[in-house]
């Protein structure tokens, strides 16, 4: 059984007991434990079930590579599925549960899939479940969906918050092992801005566990000293519990800091997502040990050799009293020695190599440990935990020579550098035959904006596989990075590690070498997704022999560990099946993130009300107190209507329209886009931007203008006012302000960069109120301060002045057909001005109105609305706005586009008004039917509605729309389609339904 | 071709699955073909398949630079729907959707088409009107869609937050017969069927030039030598511009990176596909249990299959707000694909200035769902030399004439 040893454990504090539960069972561990260590200390070998066959799964690794030990952590708002126990720090009160089983971890009916495994090889589902057709959706797929998946999705909203931050540095070092610390010391001493990230809570990586000696000190001591030295450097930032997750273009790095995973509910953000811009990125991310492929290598108790060592040395946890070691390299002997030194039994070290010569095997031998060379494991026995192993000759077919009873197997198939971050942004790999692994190819690095290398791999991550080599490599790599940043000084201090002579490893991809298909179908490559050696061979046999095909067909490497353990072994099997070399087969693409990142951290603080920036007009608070019903308009919120008493929205909108038409309406028009265009070439610029002529507009006057895309399609409209000789104020639609401003700058910066024009978006500098209705002038006169008479301020003019003591600019424009003034004041005075208008207007019948009344009144008047009458396919001519297009100008944006045959065609649908015969309202989006079907069997159409409302003024449905023939069709009766039944008949009419002669607005 | 079935699996199981034949052959190219398709993605393979099935042309080679299905076919979010606005779009996407319904049986390969329903959320009044328009258009196009209430939205997808403070859900355009499919299987299924008809799928073979005589195509130069053909179909998505240049003309196409990501797998929590265009994000759950999430396109042109990170953040802000329960799930993998965008966001299925040379491209961000319809229409064009009804509107000269098929209409500006 796995258990806690009576002494040792460099990372645990035995004085601080931490109580936790697993599947409801109370357990105890110590501060400093990982959850995996604590589970093992409580003899919890079985921790989960695999994805496909629901086979028993135990802890196999000790870090982010772990594919098996995924648990559901926490409950309610802190419930988190698929949490890796090997990287979860234990805390008092932790609750966790195993996943993917029913009814329980020990008795899972899903294990029937295991019994049927022979009938469920890789990709079997592509070959069946096809008949009868309906059965896929209604029978097979629901069963597959229910048995797939891993953890249960959370049911409640997240109880935690997340933070995002930016950081900048010259040198970003990812990985706080001895190579990373070496790099930080060198770069820090050189005076550069350094950030050093470490994914674990503790520093130093493998060296302290492996017993390495640095600068004559035990590694742990050197690490502590290095940290002290770095702490003193103000130019160096150390950040642990922070994973370098992804490398993106131009030195942009994503890092995920687990701030409060181990202290949930303490008020701090759960995670902090760092977006780091670095001059040079140094990846000192170490290496990951590979499993060996032998039959039964997935049974709980079979673990990676180095992970076994981690549990013993770091946490004083024994995986079992008797552990068989199986290896093809010297490193695993460290585990044998560590187990032996901890007083545990190592009955045999099974080494696939025929001879062993390194320092470590000699030490093991000296300790009296048995080494069986040239041997392999034929089979591991056991169900939910290992009971024994059968040995065979590695070169043979698996005939059992000897059986050894044991509780754990520690395996090592060699090491693979963690090349993920190197590869994310295009770094290439080279195959290293000495270590049988891919390592970064320094001649083909990821490059930055300047085309020069932006990532340097250090230490084991670069294929320097001993501590001594890693320290040298880290120093060299750091110097390279410093040189790229313009520092050519030799490092002042370089630490070095004592060499340990290791003999060459020997690649072993299948154990034993001559295993038949029966054994191969028990050799696991991907523990979580249940991909076996036989599955990869099947894929190759069936022609899915590109590495990407194999991956997708078998799901190899697609589990939550993204193939950290399985990929290289799988590639080797595939290469063998294809009769090719491994480097020819290549790897699948390394994609961010290195380890999964919580979605909440990626979303950050953008939740609820502040999900997006909220833009509020100066009058927003007033609207809220009046019970306005808001609608989003871009990032703005605008009052849709102001219901009173028990009014429905339809009722309040009708009241607002009637009151404005008969007395006085006030509209908060502050969201209207306002862009100042100024400069010697401003007139010329606006003449290019608008279809009409703006340069000739006299100072003090306003003119309606249209803007088109280069293709000729109408994109925005608004009133332009000439302020002075060189200054124009362009009003845009509320939703269009930012887009139009960017559009202006696009042309000024990219095309007409030699024109002297300056633009400023002053939308938020001004509050604007539309005072609308027969009593509008009376209200302004009552406010007093300036002459707003018809003579002094006629239609389409503006004037500066004061009203009620407020400095204002008054535009005599109308979007409703009524007598109307739009009045701009400084944003800071907007609320007060709005209140003053209401106070003074009360006796004149003043009421606020919202966007819906605005829309209805403009439709009654036949005014088009960008976004309703336009949709990106409409040219001004379609909307009978040809009058606003200059015939004289040589050019304007959209002119050439509009000359193309289809845009100039007479057959285009054109704007008209529509009145239903029965007075009803045409549904939104309805099309006008035409006889027959088109070549694709679709109903023919001849037009569509663009704006349709119940007009409170006319007491009937009115609509604007596009129809082939346009106004020439006046008087025709046409059919609009409906979703529910018979078409609606409507008559083609003039789109101006109200006050055709403008008698109301021009008073 | 040995048929796939549950009985075949049982039979092979007794022999430890040693007896399965190759899904497709990997021959060396012949000197001359009746038709060459460049690009063994979904669209190219579907074109070849329908050339054989509908038009009896089987002396066909499909030439692929990398591995078949390795472009956007293998890196999309697998959504299948046909609720498009414009008539030509609705016609071809609906044709595709209906072919997906029977594809597994047609190809004898389970492509896992699952009509779980697609909803497009309306979160502004403007969007409501837009989807009402699409619903009215669909009604005349023979595409079954309906506009559903917020309550029905919640019923179909309980994990949706329909009462968000910023963009409450006001309804949705619902296409019950839309859904998802297994993207790789579509390419593999077509490849197997093409191979069974005697067509040559030539992977790891890059086209380096287009040879023509007197304005008519004669074949392609490749890394495996010259291969002659009577007709040439180019179906290479993001790399169409380069192939067009080899053929001697330019295309109105831009290549940008479109990103997607998946979460770690969890037990089923979402049956339908949800698209939320106001906040920019869409999500479904795969049969494996991963939440499959689609993001936006970069604002700049490039050929890296990566994309910039801020789009991922924007997408997740939108989706965590829309589906609050996903906050504690984790992003497992993100990737990008190169999409070929035309000016009107609709594809090109067209004759070209070069005789007997045909292009099928410009599917932009929505190509997967179109694969069978696209192949069907392209095969007809190649076989007859003239477009049929499905392809006619998608000719490349429409940009010159201004006759756009604009599907970005729904993204019309707010008032």
Interface residues (C-beta under 8 A of the other chain):
Chain A: X51 X78 X79 X80 X81 X82 X118 X119 X121 X124 X125 X126 X127 X128 X129 X130 X131 X133 X136 X137 X141 X144 X145 X146 X148 X149 X150 X151 X152 X153 X154 X155 X156 X157 X158 X160 X246 X248 X249 X252 X254 X275 X424 X425 X426 X517 X518 X521 X534 X538 X541 X542 X543 X544 X546 X548 X549 X552 X553 X555 X560 X562 X589 X591 X592 X593 X596 X597 X598 X599 X600 X602 X603 X604 X606 X607 X608 X609 X611 X612 X614 X631 X632 X633 X634 X640 X711 X712 X715 X716 X733 X734 X735 X736 X739 X851 X855 X865 X866 X867 X868 X870 X871 X872 X873 X897 X900 X901 X902 X903 X923 X924 X925 X926 X927 X929 X934 X935 X936 X937 X938 X939 X941 X944 X977 X978 X979
Chain B: X4 X5 X6 X8 X9 X10 X13 X16 X17 X18 X20 X21 X22 X23 X24 X25 X26 X66 X67 X68 X69 X70 X74 X87 X88 X90 X91 X101 X102 X104 X105 X108 X109 X110 X112 X113 X114 X115 X116 X123 X124 X125 X126 X128 X129 X130 X131 X132 X133 X134 X135 X136 X137 X139 X140 X141 X142 X146 X147 X159 X164 X165 X166 X167 X182 X184 X185 X188 X189 X203 X263 X264 X265 X266 X267 X268 X269 X278 X279 X285 X287 X288 X289 X304 X305 X306 X308 X309 X312 X313 X316 X317 X319 X320 X321 X324 X325 X326 X327 X328 X329 X330 X331 X332 X333 X334 X335 X343 X389 X390 X392 X398 X400 X401 X402 X403 X404 X406 X408 X409 X411 X412 X413 X414 X415
